[in-house]
Amino acid sequence: MASSNFIDYVKINAKSGAGGAGSMHFRREKHVEKGGPDGGDGGRGGHVILRGNTQLWTLLHLKYTKHVKAFNGVNGEGGRRTGAEGKDIVLEVPLGTIARMAETGEQVCEITEDGQEIILLKGGRGGLGNDHFKSATNQTPQHAQPGEPGREEWVILELKVLADVGLVGFPNAGKSTLLSAVSAAKPEIADYPFTTLVPNLGVVPYRDFRSFVMADIPGIIEGASQGKGLGIRFLRHIERNSILLFMIPADTEDILAEYHTLLEELKLYNPSLLDKDRLLAISKMDLIPEEFRDEIKDKLPEGISTIFISAITQEGIEQLKDYIWSRINTTLDVK
């Protein structure tokens, strides 16, 4: 995914259609001296609808769509003819998209399934024709309802990447290297911080033609929950991952301290993230001589399963995939 093509935040002005006016009409036919009211109802205004699409992975197609407007309903006519409904406007969005009102910050909906449709802004109701207002005491009603106006709102669409496994770690922890080693994804890899500026998704093949999705998410730094570094842009993508795979390089001075720093940033951003299944991978084991491995084992955090891996030598990669697959299916069974 090129960084110029990955857009995970757009703000648009959306307006639903107004309802058509009801008709004030009276039956007029030859040989019918006093026809009664027969005004039809107005059609409803068009909705603004969000629809999930698995073929999309970014909001790029909406980046320059600043205004969307559904069509108005058609006015009712005589002969109790109802006006046509206004045409809806459907915005296709990738799975993991949430919508919230820009003014209040209120979350309106989230799209998590292919083909899922949610009405973002309802069109105005059509007005009732005068046929509805006749009675025994008023057989020639001289009024009909106007249509309801449409709604107009500034709406923020945000994408949270949907993946089975999210890679969590400081910059240069080896996340992109791991993703490129286990999938066909080709993220940019270099020896400097924040090589990864946008999430990268890779489909990891598993035994018997099975697979799962892994997300390489931009590296966290201390203070990310307050917006430092890539800050909130990074952290929101973790919320949709089933498993969090923490990655800490084997040559880190203090593995335990780094792990707790990562945990603290997740907690400050959203405490519920700590309820997700977690696994720790000590990466870049190819850089550590055999005689120093026991020292690393003595410095590991407690209460989390740990695997030693190297994307270069493939050490521990198959065991890692086995564990992830078993945990994904355990999670699905619980749900």
C-alpha positions, -999 to 999 in steps of 0.1 A, spaced: 0 0 0 16 33 -10 12 60 16 -2 84 -10 -31 60 -17 -40 50 18 -66 75 32 -82 65 65 -99 98 73 -123 120 53 -148 147 62 -178 153 39 -209 174 38 -239 151 33 -274 161 27 -305 139 23 -333 147 0 -364 167 10 -398 149 8 -422 159 -19 -453 180 -10 -487 164 -8 -512 174 -35 -543 195 -28 -565 183 -56 -602 175 -62 -617 150 -85 -629 167 -117 -648 145 -142 -676 149 -166 -710 144 -150 -694 145 -115 -705 178 -101 -687 177 -68 -658 153 -68 -641 147 -35 -605 154 -26 -580 130 -43 -546 146 -37 -518 121 -35 -489 120 -11 -454 133 -18 -425 108 -22 -399 106 5 -365 122 -1 -335 102 -9 -313 87 19 -276 90 22 -264 54 27 -231 37 36 -224 3 21 -196 -21 30 -174 -33 1 -146 -59 6 -129 -47 -26 -120 -14 -10 -92 -9 16 -90 29 17 -112 60 17 -92 74 -12 -122 75 -36 -140 99 -11 -110 122 -5 -121 148 -30 -159 142 -25 -166 171 -2 -204 173 -8 -229 145 -14 -266 153 -19 -295 128 -23 -324 137 -46 -357 153 -34 -389 134 -35 -415 142 -62 -447 160 -53 -480 141 -51 -506 144 -79 -544 142 -83 -560 109 -86 -543 98 -54 -511 94 -73 -481 93 -49 -449 111 -60 -418 91 -68 -392 86 -40 -360 107 -43 -329 87 -55 -307 75 -27 -269 83 -27 -249 52 -17 -213 57 -5 -192 25 -8 -167 22 20 -142 -4 32 -150 -27 61 -139 -12 94 -153 23 85 -170 42 113 -191 74 108 -195 101 133 -210 136 133 -183 162 131 -201 187 153 -209 165 182 -184 136 178 -213 111 181 -206 78 164 -235 70 141 -226 36 128 -198 12 118 -195 -10 87 -181 -45 94 -197 -68 67 -196 -69 29 -229 -55 15 -240 -41 48 -261 -10 43 -267 16 70 -287 48 64 -264 77 74 -290 105 69 -327 97 63 -345 116 36 -375 138 46 -409 122 46 -433 131 19 -463 153 28 -498 139 29 -523 149 2 -556 165 10 -574 131 5 -561 122 41 -579 152 57 -615 146 46 -640 139 73 -677 140 78 -676 176 88 -649 187 62 -655 170 29 -635 195 9 -602 200 28 -582 229 14 -548 219 26 -521 193 22 -488 188 40 -455 200 27 -427 175 25 -402 173 54 -368 189 46 -337 167 43 -309 166 69 -276 183 62 -246 173 84 -208 174 82 -198 137 87 -164 122 95 -156 88 81 -127 70 97 -112 36 87 -100 11 113 -82 -17 97 -99 -51 101 -74 -79 106 -70 -111 126 -36 -101 140 -22 -66 146 15 -61 150 24 -38 179 58 -25 186 82 5 185 96 16 151 122 -8 137 109 -38 157 108 -59 126 71 -58 120 73 -50 82 100 -76 78 78 -103 95 48 -94 73 69 -96 41 83 -130 53 49 -147 60 28 -131 32 29 -117 -3 27 -81 11 57 -59 2 59 -31 28 87 -6 27 116 -18 49 145 4 60 167 9 91 151 42 103 121 51 124 86 53 109 94 35 76 58 24 78 35 54 76 3 36 69 -11 1 78 -1 -27 55 -23 -58 53 -11 -93 43 -28 -126 39 -8 -153 57 -12 -187 41 -16 -216 66 -20 -254 63 -47 -270 41 -52 -238 21 -64 -218 51 -52 -183 58 -55 -153 82 -50 -116 78 -21 -98 95 -18 -60 98 16 -42 100 6 -10 118 29 21 121 52 19 151 42 32 184 63 56 205 60 67 241 33 94 242 14 81 212 -19 81 232 -15 119 234 -9 122 197 29 121 196 45 105 165 17 90 145 -3 90 176 -41 84 173 -37 76 136 -19 45 146 -37 35 177 -73 34 162 -62 7 138 -55 -17 167 -91 -17 179 -103 -40 152 -76 -67 155 -85 -100 172 -50 -107 185 -22 -83 193 12 -96 185 37 -75 205 72 -74 188 103 -64 206 138 -69 191 162 -93 208 189 -66 210 167 -42 231 184 -31 263 153 -36 285 127 -59 270 105 -58 301 104 -20 302 96 -17 265 68 -42 268 52 -22 297 56 10 278 36 -5 249 10 -18 273 7 16 290 1 35 257 -27 10 248 -42 14 282 -42 52 280 -58 52 246 -84 25 252 -83 3 284 -104 -24 266 -75 -31 243 -58 -49 272 -87 -74 271 -75 -87 237 -55 -118 233 -18 -110 234 14 -127 223 50 -116 225 75 -122 198 111 -115 204 123 -106 169 157 -104 152 170 -135 170 196 -139 142 215 -110 157 219 -127 191 247 -153 197 235 -186 211 252 -181 245 232 -150 252 197 -165 247 194 -177 283 199 -141 295 170 -129 274 147 -156 288 154 -144 323 142 -109 314 109 -117 298 76 -104 311 53 -128 330 17 -137 320 22 -137 283 32 -164 258 65 -157 242 81 -169 210 116 -163 196 116 -155 159 137 -144 130 122 -134 97 157 -138 82 164 -174 93 127 -184 96 133 -194 132 100 -198 151 79 -186 122 59 -218 118 54 -221 156 42 -185 155 16 -192 128 4 -223 146 -2 -203 178 -19 -175 160 -42 -199 141 -52 -217 173 -59 -185 191 -80 -171 163 -102 -202 163 -105 -201 201 -116 -165 199 -142 -173 173 -155 -202 194 -159 -179 224 -178 -154 203 
